[in-house]
Amino acid sequence: MKVSWILFWIVCVLEIATFAIISLFLWFREVDATGATQTFELKLINIAVIAAFFIIPFIIQIVWAIVNIMVSKKHAHAQI
């Protein structure tokens, strides 16, 4: 079970770091691939779109955390 928690935290840190790096890239670029100048509103929209895609892995991580907690409690009660 300990391996599952370690993998959970590794995936969690990687996901947060990836989201932060992509968001910073989108925030600091001046012109996108089509040549359009990035305004404040467009930057927020771009980050919101990326956030929408990151919701699916976030939900999977919540389920993974719940399963880890349930299994940890099960093992704790079995050892008593």
Secondary structure as the mmCIF struct_conf table of DSSP 4:
data_model
#
loop_
_struct_conf.conf_type_id
_struct_conf.id
_struct_conf.beg_label_comp_id
_struct_conf.beg_label_asym_id
_struct_conf.beg_label_seq_id
_struct_conf.end_label_comp_id
_struct_conf.end_label_asym_id
_struct_conf.end_label_seq_id
HELX_RH_AL_P HELX_RH_AL_P1 LYS A 2 PHE A 28
BEND BEND1 GLU A 30 GLU A 30
STRN STRN1 VAL A 31 VAL A 31
TURN_TY1_P TURN_TY1_P1 ALA A 33 THR A 34
BEND BEND2 GLY A 35 GLY A 35
STRN STRN2 THR A 37 THR A 37
HELX_RH_AL_P HELX_RH_AL_P2 PHE A 40 GLN A 79
#
